[in-house]
Amino acid sequence: MIVDAESRTDSDLPTFAPAQLHPVVWSGASAHWTTHQYRVAVREAAEGLTVHWKERLGRNHVDDTVFWQQTLSPGAQEPGKPKLTWPGALDDKTVRSMRGGLEPLAKALNLLATGLNLTVRNVTTHTRTELSEQEAMERLAAYSYLARLLDR
């Protein structure tokens, strides 16, 4: 292990460029990221993704957590409440879980969006505790992944 550690160079380490995050997420974060305001960058990215989808679906009047819960909930949409649905046939294992008896993966997407709103967006909005660059990058990556799933 010592030989392996000593033989490594910086070029062996994986690189990560925040500018390659989902465009909606990075556009919200970038101005604050460059000034090392990581908490604000994460908050703005979270807000930006929610605003993006609220505007696309015409649902600007709904609170954020409720918006995600309604927009990604199972079942048919109600008039005036458009929803996002996971594409594909229900027998496809990328649509249903690997154990066909569990709920469709769309339910997990609902929980992911709601969970990020409650644990990341709310915390960065209602506290003043600064995040480290690593903590902020992990949160932005989670939002970027969510954004890419929502695009599907």
DSSP file (Angstrom, degrees, kcal/mol; ACC not computed):
  #  RESIDUE AA STRUCTURE BP1 BP2  ACC     N-H-->O    O-->H-N    N-H-->O    O-->H-N    TCO  KAPPA ALPHA  PHI   PSI    X-CA   Y-CA   Z-CA
    1    1 A M     >        0   0    0      0, 0.0     4,-2.6     0, 0.0     5,-0.2   0.000 360.0 360.0 360.0 -36.5    0.0    0.0    0.0
    2    2 A I  H  >  +     0   0    0      2,-0.2     4,-2.7     1,-0.2     5,-0.2   0.929 360.0  49.1 -65.8 -43.8    2.9    2.4    0.8
    3    3 A V  H  > S+     0   0    0      1,-0.2     4,-1.9     2,-0.2    -1,-0.2   0.923 112.3  49.0 -60.6 -44.4    4.5    1.7   -2.6
    4    4 A D  H  > S+     0   0    0      1,-0.2     4,-0.9     2,-0.2    -2,-0.2   0.927 112.5  47.5 -60.3 -45.5    1.1    2.3   -4.3
    5    5 A A  H  < S+     0   0    0     -4,-2.6     3,-0.5     1,-0.2    -2,-0.2   0.901 113.2  47.7 -63.9 -41.7    0.6    5.6   -2.4
    6    6 A E  H  < S+     0   0    0     -4,-2.7    -1,-0.2     1,-0.2    -2,-0.2   0.797 109.6  53.9 -71.1 -27.2    4.1    6.8   -3.2
    7    7 A S  H  < S+     0   0    0     -4,-1.9    -1,-0.2    -5,-0.2    -2,-0.2   0.631  87.4 101.2 -83.1 -13.1    3.8    6.0   -6.9
    8    8 A R     <  -     0   0    0     -4,-0.9     2,-0.3    -3,-0.5    -3,-0.0  -0.434  53.1-166.9 -73.1 144.6    0.6    7.9   -7.4
    9    9 A T    >   -     0   0    0     -2,-0.1     3,-1.8     1,-0.0     4,-0.5  -0.787  39.5-100.6-120.2 169.9    0.8   11.3   -9.0
   10   10 A D  G >  S+     0   0    0     -2,-0.3     3,-1.2     1,-0.3    -2,-0.0   0.806 121.0  64.6 -59.7 -28.4   -1.9   14.0   -9.2
   11   11 A S  G 3  S+     0   0    0      1,-0.2    -1,-0.3     4,-0.0     4,-0.1   0.696  93.8  61.8 -70.6 -16.0   -2.6   12.9  -12.7
   12   12 A D  G <  S+     0   0    0     -3,-1.8    -1,-0.2     2,-0.1    -2,-0.2   0.665  86.6  92.5 -79.3 -16.9   -3.8    9.5  -11.3
   13   13 A L  S <  S-     0   0    0     -3,-1.2     2,-0.0    -4,-0.5    -3,-0.0  -0.523  87.4-106.8 -80.0 143.1   -6.6   11.3   -9.3
   14   14 A P        -     0   0    0      0, 0.0     2,-0.3     0, 0.0    -1,-0.1  -0.370  33.4-136.6 -65.0 146.4  -10.0   11.6  -10.9
   15   15 A T        -     0   0    0     -4,-0.1     2,-0.4    -2,-0.0    -4,-0.0  -0.781  17.1-169.2-104.5 152.0  -10.8   15.1  -12.1
   16   16 A F        -     0   0    0     -2,-0.3     3,-0.1     3,-0.0     0, 0.0  -0.977   5.4-164.1-142.4 125.0  -14.2   16.7  -11.6
   17   17 A A    >   -     0   0    0     -2,-0.4     3,-2.5     1,-0.1     4,-0.1  -0.932  10.5-156.0-113.2 113.6  -15.3   20.0  -13.2
   18   18 A P  G >  S+     0   0    0      0, 0.0     3,-2.1     0, 0.0    -1,-0.1   0.806  92.0  69.8 -58.2 -27.7  -18.3   21.6  -11.6
   19   19 A A  G 3  S+     0   0    0      1,-0.3     7,-0.1    -3,-0.1     8,-0.0   0.654  90.2  63.7 -64.9 -12.7  -19.1   23.4  -14.9
   20   20 A Q  G <  S+     0   0    0     -3,-2.5    -1,-0.3     6,-0.0    -3,-0.0   0.388  79.1 108.9 -92.5   3.3  -20.0   19.9  -16.2
   21   21 A L  S <  S-     0   0    0     -3,-2.1   120,-0.1     1,-0.2     5,-0.0  -0.224  94.5 -60.6 -64.7 168.4  -22.9   19.6  -13.8
   22   22 A H     >  -     0   0    0      1,-0.1     4,-2.8   119,-0.1     3,-0.3  -0.266  54.6-121.4 -51.1 136.1  -26.4   19.9  -15.2
   23   23 A P  H  > S+     0   0    0      0, 0.0     4,-2.3     0, 0.0     5,-0.2   0.833 110.3  51.0 -55.8 -37.8  -26.7   23.3  -16.8
   24   24 A V  H  > S+     0   0    0      2,-0.2     4,-1.2     1,-0.2     5,-0.1   0.913 114.3  44.6 -66.2 -41.0  -29.7   24.4  -14.7
   25   25 A V  H  > S+     0   0    0     -3,-0.3     4,-1.5     2,-0.2     3,-0.3   0.947 116.2  44.6 -68.1 -49.2  -27.8   23.4  -11.5
   26   26 A W  H  X S+     0   0    0     -4,-2.8     4,-3.1     1,-0.2    -2,-0.2   0.869 107.6  58.2 -67.5 -35.8  -24.5   25.0  -12.5
   27   27 A S  H  < S+     0   0    0     -4,-2.3     4,-0.4    -5,-0.3    -1,-0.2   0.858 109.2  46.3 -63.9 -32.3  -26.1   28.2  -13.8
   28   28 A G  H  < S+     0   0    0     -4,-1.2     4,-0.3    -3,-0.3    -1,-0.2   0.838 121.9  36.0 -73.5 -32.5  -27.6   28.8  -10.3
   29   29 A A  H >X S+     0   0    0     -4,-1.5     4,-2.2    15,-0.2     3,-0.8   0.782  94.9  82.4 -91.4 -29.7  -24.4   27.9   -8.5
   30   30 A S  H 3X S+     0   0    0     -4,-3.1     4,-2.0     1,-0.3     5,-0.2   0.822  87.6  51.1 -56.2 -45.8  -21.6   29.3  -10.6
   31   31 A A  H 34 S+     0   0    0     -4,-0.4     4,-0.3     1,-0.2    -1,-0.3   0.869 118.6  39.0 -62.1 -35.5  -21.6   33.0   -9.6
   32   32 A H  H <4>S+     0   0    0     -3,-0.8     5,-2.7    -4,-0.3     3,-0.4   0.770 109.7  61.0 -84.8 -27.6  -21.4   32.1   -5.9
   33   33 A W  H ><5S+     0   0    0     -4,-2.2     3,-2.0     1,-0.2    -2,-0.2   0.926  99.9  54.2 -64.4 -44.6  -19.1   29.2   -6.4
   34   34 A T  T 3<5S+     0   0    0     -4,-2.0    -1,-0.2     1,-0.3    -2,-0.2   0.708 109.5  48.4 -66.7 -18.4  -16.3   31.4   -7.9
   35   35 A T  T 3 5S-     0   0    0     -3,-0.4    -1,-0.3    -4,-0.3    -2,-0.2   0.241 117.2-114.0-102.1  11.5  -16.5   33.6   -4.8
   36   36 A H  T < 5S+     0   0    0     -3,-2.0     2,-1.1     1,-0.2    -3,-0.2   0.748  72.1 138.6  63.5  27.7  -16.4   30.6   -2.4
   37   37 A Q     >< +     0   0    0     -5,-2.7     4,-2.2     1,-0.2    -1,-0.2  -0.664  21.4 165.3 -96.3  75.4  -19.9   31.2   -1.1
   38   38 A Y  H  >  +     0   0    0     -2,-1.1     4,-2.4    93,-0.3     5,-0.2   0.870  66.9  52.1 -68.8 -40.3  -20.6   27.5   -1.2
   39   39 A R  H  > S+     0   0    0     92,-0.2     4,-2.5     1,-0.2    -1,-0.2   0.937 113.6  45.3 -60.9 -45.4  -23.8   27.5    0.9
   40   40 A V  H  > S+     0   0    0      2,-0.2     4,-2.9     1,-0.2     5,-0.2   0.878 110.1  55.4 -66.1 -37.8  -25.3   30.2   -1.2
   41   41 A A  H  X S+     0   0    0     -4,-2.2     4,-2.1     2,-0.2    -1,-0.2   0.923 110.5  44.9 -60.6 -44.3  -24.2   28.4   -4.4
   42   42 A V  H  X S+     0   0    0     -4,-2.4     4,-2.6     2,-0.2    -2,-0.2   0.925 113.1  50.7 -66.3 -44.2  -26.0   25.2   -3.3
   43   43 A R  H  X S+     0   0    0     -4,-2.5     4,-2.8     1,-0.2     5,-0.2   0.934 111.9  47.0 -59.1 -46.8  -29.1   27.2   -2.2
   44   44 A E  H  X S+     0   0    0     -4,-2.9     4,-2.6     1,-0.2    -1,-0.2   0.864 111.5  50.9 -66.2 -36.1  -29.3   29.0   -5.6
   45   45 A A  H  X S+     0   0    0     -4,-2.1     4,-2.1    -5,-0.2    -1,-0.2   0.923 112.4  46.8 -65.0 -43.5  -28.8   25.8   -7.5
   46   46 A A  H  X S+     0   0    0     -4,-2.6     4,-1.9     2,-0.2    -2,-0.2   0.938 115.2  45.2 -63.3 -47.7  -31.6   24.1   -5.6
   47   47 A E  H  X S+     0   0    0     -4,-2.8     4,-3.0    -5,-0.2     5,-0.2   0.913 111.3  54.7 -61.3 -42.8  -33.9   27.1   -6.0
   48   48 A G  H  X S+     0   0    0     -4,-2.6     4,-2.4    -5,-0.2    -1,-0.2   0.885 107.3  48.5 -61.4 -40.6  -33.0   27.3   -9.7
   49   49 A L  H  X S+     0   0    0     -4,-2.1     4,-2.0     2,-0.2    -1,-0.2   0.919 113.6  46.9 -66.5 -42.4  -34.0   23.7  -10.4
   50   50 A T  H  X S+     0   0    0     -4,-1.9     4,-2.6     2,-0.2    -2,-0.2   0.938 113.8  47.4 -64.4 -46.5  -37.3   24.0   -8.6
   51   51 A V  H  X S+     0   0    0     -4,-3.0     4,-2.7     1,-0.2     5,-0.3   0.905 108.6  56.7 -60.5 -42.1  -38.1   27.3  -10.4
   52   52 A H  H  X S+     0   0    0     -4,-2.4     4,-2.0    -5,-0.2    -1,-0.2   0.930 113.3  38.7 -54.6 -49.0  -37.1   25.8  -13.7
   53   53 A W  H  X S+     0   0    0     -4,-2.0     4,-1.9     2,-0.2    -1,-0.2   0.844 113.1  55.4 -76.4 -32.8  -39.6   23.0  -13.4
   54   54 A K  H  X>S+     0   0    0     -4,-2.6     5,-2.7    -5,-0.2     4,-0.7   0.925 111.4  45.3 -62.1 -43.0  -42.3   25.1  -11.8
   55   55 A E  H ><5S+     0   0    0     -4,-2.7     3,-0.6     3,-0.2    -2,-0.2   0.914 111.5  51.8 -67.2 -42.4  -42.2   27.5  -14.8
   56   56 A R  H 3<5S+     0   0    0     -4,-2.0    -1,-0.2    -5,-0.3    -2,-0.2   0.850 119.0  37.0 -62.0 -33.7  -42.1   24.6  -17.3
   57   57 A L  H 3<5S-     0   0    0     -4,-1.9    -1,-0.2    -5,-0.1    -2,-0.2   0.429 108.6-120.6 -99.8   0.4  -45.2   23.1  -15.7
   58   58 A G  T <<5S+     0   0    0     -4,-0.7    -3,-0.2    -3,-0.6     3,-0.2   0.897  73.9 126.6  64.8  41.3  -47.0   26.4  -14.9
   59   59 A R    > < +     0   0    0     -5,-2.7     3,-1.5    -6,-0.2    -4,-0.2  -0.174  13.6 134.6-123.2  38.9  -47.1   25.6  -11.1
   60   60 A N  T 3   +     0   0    0     -6,-0.3    -1,-0.1     1,-0.3    -5,-0.1   0.655  65.3  65.2 -64.7 -16.8  -45.4   28.8   -9.7
   61   61 A H  T 3  S+     0   0    0     -3,-0.2     2,-0.3    -7,-0.1    -1,-0.3   0.431  83.9  93.0 -87.7   0.8  -48.1   29.1   -6.9
   62   62 A V  S <  S-     0   0    0     -3,-1.5    -3,-0.1     1,-0.1    -8,-0.0  -0.757  81.8-109.6-101.9 140.3  -47.1   25.9   -5.1
   63   63 A D     >  -     0   0    0     -2,-0.3     4,-2.7     1,-0.1     5,-0.2  -0.306  36.8-111.5 -60.3 151.2  -44.7   25.6   -2.2
   64   64 A D  H  > S+     0   0    0      1,-0.2     4,-2.1     2,-0.2     5,-0.2   0.909 112.0  42.8 -58.2 -52.9  -41.5   23.8   -3.2
   65   65 A T  H  > S+     0   0    0      1,-0.2     4,-2.3     2,-0.2    -1,-0.2   0.922 116.9  48.2 -63.2 -43.0  -41.8   20.5   -1.2
   66   66 A V  H  > S+     0   0    0      1,-0.2     4,-2.8     2,-0.2     5,-0.3   0.881 107.6  57.6 -62.8 -38.4  -45.5   20.2   -2.1
   67   67 A F  H  X S+     0   0    0     -4,-2.7     4,-3.0     1,-0.2     5,-0.2   0.948 109.6  42.9 -56.6 -50.8  -44.6   20.9   -5.8
   68   68 A W  H  X S+     0   0    0     -4,-2.1     4,-1.9     1,-0.2    -2,-0.2   0.906 113.7  51.9 -65.2 -40.3  -42.2   18.0   -5.9
   69   69 A Q  H  < S+     0   0    0     -4,-2.3    -1,-0.2    -5,-0.2    -2,-0.2   0.921 117.7  37.5 -62.4 -43.6  -44.6   15.7   -4.0
   70   70 A Q  H >< S+     0   0    0     -4,-2.8     3,-0.9     1,-0.2    -2,-0.2   0.903 115.6  52.4 -74.4 -41.6  -47.4   16.4   -6.4
   71   71 A T  H 3< S+     0   0    0     -4,-3.0    13,-2.6    -5,-0.3    -2,-0.2   0.802 119.7  33.6 -67.7 -30.0  -45.4   16.6   -9.6
   72   72 A L  T 3< S+     0   0    0     -4,-1.9    38,-0.3    -5,-0.2    -1,-0.2   0.211  91.1 121.4-112.1  14.6  -43.8   13.3   -9.1
   73   73 A S    <   -     0   0    0     -3,-0.9    -3,-0.1    -4,-0.2    11,-0.1  -0.401  66.2-105.1 -77.4 155.8  -46.6   11.4   -7.3
   74   74 A P  S    S+     0   0    0      0, 0.0    -1,-0.1     0, 0.0     2,-0.1  -0.274  77.6  46.3 -72.1 165.3  -48.1    8.2   -8.8
   75   75 A G  S    S-     0   0    0      2,-0.0     2,-0.1    -2,-0.0    -2,-0.0  -0.217  96.6 -37.7  94.7 175.3  -51.5    8.2  -10.5
   76   76 A A        -     0   0    0      1,-0.1     2,-0.1    -2,-0.1    -3,-0.0  -0.373  64.5-106.9 -74.1 150.6  -53.1   10.4  -13.1
   77   77 A Q        -     0   0    0     -2,-0.1    -1,-0.1     6,-0.1     3,-0.1  -0.448  28.8-128.9 -76.5 152.7  -52.7   14.1  -13.1
   78   78 A E  B >   -A   81   0A   0      3,-0.6     3,-2.3    -2,-0.1    -1,-0.1  -0.643  40.6 -80.0 -95.0 156.6  -55.4   16.4  -12.0
   79   79 A P  T 3  S+     0   0    0      0, 0.0    -1,-0.1     0, 0.0     0, 0.0  -0.339 119.9  13.1 -56.7 132.7  -56.6   19.3  -14.1
   80   80 A G  T 3  S+     0   0    0      1,-0.1    -3,-0.0    -3,-0.1     0, 0.0   0.479 111.0  89.5  79.3   2.8  -54.2   22.3  -13.6
   81   81 A K  B <   -A   78   0A   0     -3,-2.3    -3,-0.6   -11,-0.0   -23,-0.1  -0.607  62.2-168.3-130.8  72.6  -51.6   20.0  -11.9
   82   82 A P        -     0   0    0      0, 0.0     2,-0.3     0, 0.0   -25,-0.1  -0.242   9.3-157.9 -60.8 151.7  -49.3   18.6  -14.6
   83   83 A K        -     0   0    0    -11,-0.1     2,-0.4    -6,-0.0   -11,-0.2  -0.862  16.4-124.8-128.6 160.6  -47.0   15.8  -13.6
   84   84 A L        -     0   0    0    -13,-2.6     2,-0.4    -2,-0.3    66,-0.0  -0.896  29.2-165.4-101.8 137.9  -43.8   14.3  -14.7
   85   85 A T        -     0   0    0     -2,-0.4   -13,-0.0    65,-0.1   -12,-0.0  -0.948  25.5-111.1-125.9 147.0  -43.9   10.5  -15.3
   86   86 A W        -     0   0    0     -2,-0.4    20,-0.1   -14,-0.1    64,-0.0  -0.595  41.8-122.6 -74.0 130.2  -41.1    8.0  -15.7
   87   87 A P        +     0   0    0      0, 0.0     2,-0.1     0, 0.0    -1,-0.1  -0.332  61.4  50.6 -75.8 155.3  -41.0    6.8  -19.3
   88   88 A G  S    S-     0   0    0     -2,-0.0     2,-0.2     7,-0.0    -2,-0.0  -0.314  85.9 -50.4 114.5 169.1  -41.3    3.2  -20.4
   89   89 A A    >   -     0   0    0      1,-0.1     3,-1.9    -2,-0.1     6,-0.2  -0.514  47.1-122.8 -78.2 145.4  -43.3    0.0  -20.0
   90   90 A L  T 3  S+     0   0    0      1,-0.3    -1,-0.1    -2,-0.2     6,-0.1   0.709 110.4  59.1 -64.2 -20.4  -44.1   -1.1  -16.5
   91   91 A D  T 3  S+     0   0    0      4,-0.1     2,-0.4     3,-0.0    -1,-0.3   0.501  81.6 103.8 -86.6  -1.6  -42.4   -4.5  -17.1
   92   92 A D  S X> S-     0   0    0     -3,-1.9     4,-2.6     1,-0.1     3,-2.1  -0.670  71.9-140.3 -79.4 127.9  -39.1   -2.8  -17.9
   93   93 A K  T 34 S+     0   0    0     -2,-0.4    -1,-0.1     1,-0.3     6,-0.1   0.581 102.0  61.3 -70.8  -7.8  -36.7   -3.1  -15.0
   94   94 A T  T 34 S+     0   0    0      1,-0.1    -1,-0.3     3,-0.1     3,-0.1   0.553 112.6  38.3 -87.9  -8.1  -35.5    0.4  -15.5
   95   95 A V  T <4 S+     0   0    0     -3,-2.1    10,-3.1    -6,-0.2    11,-0.4   0.764 123.3  38.0-104.1 -42.9  -39.0    1.6  -14.8
   96   96 A R  B  < S-B  104   0B   0     -4,-2.6    -1,-0.1     8,-0.3     4,-0.1  -0.705  98.5 -94.2-103.9 160.5  -39.9   -0.9  -12.0
   97   97 A S        -     0   0    0      6,-0.6    -1,-0.1    -2,-0.3     3,-0.1  -0.148  41.8 -99.0 -66.0 169.8  -37.6   -2.0   -9.3
   98   98 A M  S    S+     0   0    0      1,-0.2     2,-0.8     2,-0.1    -1,-0.1   0.706 120.7  60.3 -65.9 -19.3  -35.6   -5.2   -9.7
   99   99 A R  S >  S-     0   0    0      1,-0.1     3,-2.8    -6,-0.1    -1,-0.2  -0.750  87.7-147.6-106.6  81.6  -38.2   -6.9   -7.5
  100  100 A G  T 3  S+     0   0    0     -2,-0.8    -1,-0.1     1,-0.3    -3,-0.1   0.514  88.7  69.5 -29.0 -21.2  -41.3   -6.4   -9.7
  101  101 A G  T 3  S+     0   0    0     -2,-0.2    -1,-0.3    -5,-0.1    -3,-0.1   0.659  82.7  88.6 -79.1 -14.5  -43.5   -6.2   -6.6
  102  102 A L  S <  S-     0   0    0     -3,-2.8    -5,-0.2     1,-0.2     3,-0.1  -0.300  92.1 -81.3 -79.3 167.6  -42.1   -2.9   -5.4
  103  103 A E        -     0   0    0      1,-0.1    -6,-0.6    -7,-0.1    -1,-0.2  -0.205  59.0 -84.7 -61.8 156.0  -43.4    0.5   -6.5
  104  104 A P  B >>  -B   96   0B   0      0, 0.0     3,-1.8     0, 0.0     4,-0.7  -0.226  40.1-109.9 -57.9 154.1  -42.3    2.0   -9.8
  105  105 A L  H 3> S+     0   0    0    -10,-3.1     4,-1.9     1,-0.3     3,-0.3   0.720 112.8  76.7 -61.5 -20.4  -39.0    3.8   -9.7
  106  106 A A  H 3> S+     0   0    0    -11,-0.4     4,-1.9     1,-0.2    -1,-0.3   0.850  89.2  57.5 -58.8 -32.8  -40.9    7.1  -10.2
  107  107 A K  H <> S+     0   0    0     -3,-1.8     4,-2.1     1,-0.2    -1,-0.2   0.900 104.4  51.0 -64.7 -39.1  -41.9    6.9   -6.5
  108  108 A A  H  X S+     0   0    0     -4,-0.7     4,-2.5    -3,-0.3    -1,-0.2   0.870 106.9  54.2 -64.8 -36.1  -38.2    6.8   -5.6
  109  109 A L  H  X S+     0   0    0     -4,-1.9     4,-2.6     2,-0.2     5,-0.2   0.896 106.6  52.1 -63.5 -40.0  -37.7    9.9   -7.8
  110  110 A N  H  X S+     0   0    0     -4,-1.9     4,-2.5   -38,-0.3     5,-0.2   0.927 111.4  46.7 -59.2 -46.7  -40.4   11.6   -5.8
  111  111 A L  H  X S+     0   0    0     -4,-2.1     4,-2.8     2,-0.2    -2,-0.2   0.876 111.3  51.7 -66.3 -37.8  -38.6   10.7   -2.6
  112  112 A L  H  X S+     0   0    0     -4,-2.5     4,-2.6     2,-0.2     5,-0.2   0.951 113.1  43.9 -62.9 -49.8  -35.3   11.9   -3.9
  113  113 A A  H  X S+     0   0    0     -4,-2.6     4,-2.0     2,-0.2    -2,-0.2   0.923 117.7  45.0 -62.8 -44.9  -36.6   15.3   -5.0
  114  114 A T  H  X S+     0   0    0     -4,-2.5     4,-2.3    -5,-0.2    -1,-0.2   0.921 113.7  50.3 -65.0 -44.3  -38.6   15.7   -1.8
  115  115 A G  H  X S+     0   0    0     -4,-2.8     4,-2.9    -5,-0.2     5,-0.3   0.903 110.1  49.1 -62.9 -42.6  -35.6   14.6    0.3
  116  116 A L  H  X>S+     0   0    0     -4,-2.6     4,-2.3     1,-0.2     5,-1.9   0.901 110.5  51.8 -63.7 -39.6  -33.2   16.9   -1.4
  117  117 A N  I  <>S+     0   0    0     -4,-2.0     5,-2.3    -5,-0.2    -2,-0.2   0.921 116.7  39.2 -62.0 -43.0  -35.6   19.8   -0.9
  118  118 A L  I  <5S+     0   0    0     -4,-2.3     5,-0.2     3,-0.2    -2,-0.2   0.882 125.5  33.8 -76.4 -38.8  -35.9   19.1    2.8
  119  119 A T  I  <5S+     0   0    0     -4,-2.9    -3,-0.2    -5,-0.2    -2,-0.2   0.703 133.6  18.6 -94.9 -20.1  -32.3   18.2    3.7
  120  120 A V  I  X5S+     0   0    0     -4,-2.3     4,-2.6    -5,-0.3     5,-0.2   0.773 125.4  40.9-113.7 -60.6  -30.4   20.4    1.3
  121  121 A R  I  ><S+     0   0    0     -5,-1.9     4,-1.5     1,-0.2     5,-0.2   0.937 119.1  45.0 -60.5 -49.2  -32.4   23.3    0.0
  122  122 A N  H  ><S+     0   0    0     -5,-2.3     4,-2.5    -6,-0.3    -1,-0.2   0.903 114.1  49.5 -63.0 -41.1  -34.2   24.1    3.4
  123  123 A V  H  > S+     0   0    0      1,-0.2     4,-0.9    -5,-0.2    -1,-0.2   0.922 112.8  45.9 -65.3 -43.7  -30.9   23.8    5.4
  124  124 A T  H  < S+     0   0    0     -4,-2.6    -1,-0.2     1,-0.2    -2,-0.2   0.741 117.0  46.7 -73.0 -20.0  -29.0   26.1    3.1
  125  125 A T  H  < S+     0   0    0     -4,-1.5    -2,-0.2    -5,-0.2    -1,-0.2   0.858 118.0  37.7 -84.1 -39.1  -31.9   28.6    3.0
  126  126 A H  H  < S+     0   0    0     -4,-2.5     2,-0.3    -5,-0.2    -2,-0.2   0.310 111.8  57.0-105.0   8.7  -32.6   28.7    6.8
  127  127 A T     <  -     0   0    0     -4,-0.9     0, 0.0    -5,-0.1     0, 0.0  -0.877  60.4-149.2-128.8 167.4  -29.1   28.5    8.2
  128  128 A R        +     0   0    0     -2,-0.3     2,-0.4     2,-0.1   -89,-0.1   0.255  54.5 128.4-115.9   8.2  -26.0   30.6    7.9
  129  129 A T        -     0   0    0     -6,-0.2    -2,-0.1     1,-0.1     2,-0.1  -0.535  58.5-129.4 -70.5 121.9  -23.5   27.8    8.4
  130  130 A E        -     0   0    0     -2,-0.4     2,-0.3     1,-0.1    -1,-0.1  -0.398  16.5-134.6 -72.0 147.7  -21.0   27.8    5.6
  131  131 A L        -     0   0    0     -2,-0.1   -93,-0.3     1,-0.1   -92,-0.2  -0.712  17.3-116.6 -96.9 151.3  -20.4   24.6    3.7
  132  132 A S     >  -     0   0    0     -2,-0.3     4,-2.5     1,-0.1     5,-0.2  -0.407  33.7-106.1 -74.8 165.3  -16.9   23.3    2.8
  133  133 A E  H  > S+     0   0    0      1,-0.2     4,-2.5     2,-0.2     5,-0.2   0.901 122.4  50.3 -60.0 -40.5  -16.2   23.0   -0.9
  134  134 A Q  H  > S+     0   0    0      2,-0.2     4,-2.2     1,-0.2    -1,-0.2   0.931 110.3  48.3 -64.1 -47.0  -16.5   19.2   -0.7
  135  135 A E  H  > S+     0   0    0      1,-0.2     4,-1.8     2,-0.2    -2,-0.2   0.918 114.2  46.8 -60.4 -43.7  -19.8   19.3    1.1
  136  136 A A  H  X S+     0   0    0     -4,-2.5     4,-2.7     1,-0.2     5,-0.2   0.905 109.9  52.8 -65.9 -41.8  -21.2   21.8   -1.4
  137  137 A M  H  X S+     0   0    0     -4,-2.5     4,-2.4     1,-0.2    -1,-0.2   0.899 108.0  51.4 -62.5 -40.1  -19.9   19.7   -4.4
  138  138 A E  H  X S+     0   0    0     -4,-2.2     4,-1.8     2,-0.2    -1,-0.2   0.901 111.7  46.8 -63.5 -40.2  -21.6   16.6   -3.1
  139  139 A R  H  X S+     0   0    0     -4,-1.8     4,-2.0     2,-0.2    -2,-0.2   0.900 112.2  49.5 -69.2 -40.9  -24.9   18.5   -2.7
  140  140 A L  H  X S+     0   0    0     -4,-2.7     4,-2.7     1,-0.2    -2,-0.2   0.893 108.6  53.9 -64.1 -38.5  -24.6   20.0   -6.2
  141  141 A A  H  X S+     0   0    0     -4,-2.4     4,-2.4     2,-0.2    -1,-0.2   0.895 106.8  51.4 -63.3 -39.1  -23.8   16.6   -7.6
  142  142 A A  H  X S+     0   0    0     -4,-1.8     4,-2.2     1,-0.2    -1,-0.2   0.923 112.3  46.0 -63.2 -43.2  -27.0   15.2   -6.1
  143  143 A Y  H  X S+     0   0    0     -4,-2.0     4,-2.7     2,-0.2    -2,-0.2   0.881 110.6  53.5 -66.8 -37.2  -29.0   18.0   -7.6
  144  144 A S  H  X S+     0   0    0     -4,-2.7     4,-2.2     2,-0.2    -2,-0.2   0.919 109.2  48.6 -63.5 -42.7  -27.3   17.5  -11.0
  145  145 A Y  H  X S+     0   0    0     -4,-2.4     4,-2.2     2,-0.2    -2,-0.2   0.930 111.7  49.4 -62.4 -45.3  -28.2   13.8  -10.9
  146  146 A L  H  X S+     0   0    0     -4,-2.2     4,-2.6     1,-0.2    -2,-0.2   0.930 109.8  52.2 -58.1 -45.7  -31.8   14.7  -10.0
  147  147 A A  H  X S+     0   0    0     -4,-2.7     4,-1.8     1,-0.2    -1,-0.2   0.892 108.9  49.3 -60.1 -41.0  -32.0   17.2  -12.9
  148  148 A R  H  X S+     0   0    0     -4,-2.2     4,-0.9     2,-0.2    -1,-0.2   0.882 111.0  49.9 -68.0 -37.3  -30.7   14.7  -15.4
  149  149 A L  H >< S+     0   0    0     -4,-2.2     3,-0.6     1,-0.2    -2,-0.2   0.911 109.2  52.0 -64.6 -41.2  -33.3   12.2  -14.3
  150  150 A L  H 3< S+     0   0    0     -4,-2.6    -2,-0.2     1,-0.2    -1,-0.2   0.859 102.7  59.3 -64.7 -34.8  -36.1   14.8  -14.5
  151  151 A D  H 3<        0   0    0     -4,-1.8    -1,-0.2     1,-0.3    -2,-0.2   0.812 360.0 360.0 -62.1 -29.2  -35.0   15.6  -18.1
  152  152 A R    <<        0   0    0     -4,-0.9    -1,-0.3    -3,-0.6    -2,-0.2   0.497 360.0 360.0 -71.2 360.0  -35.7   12.0  -19.0
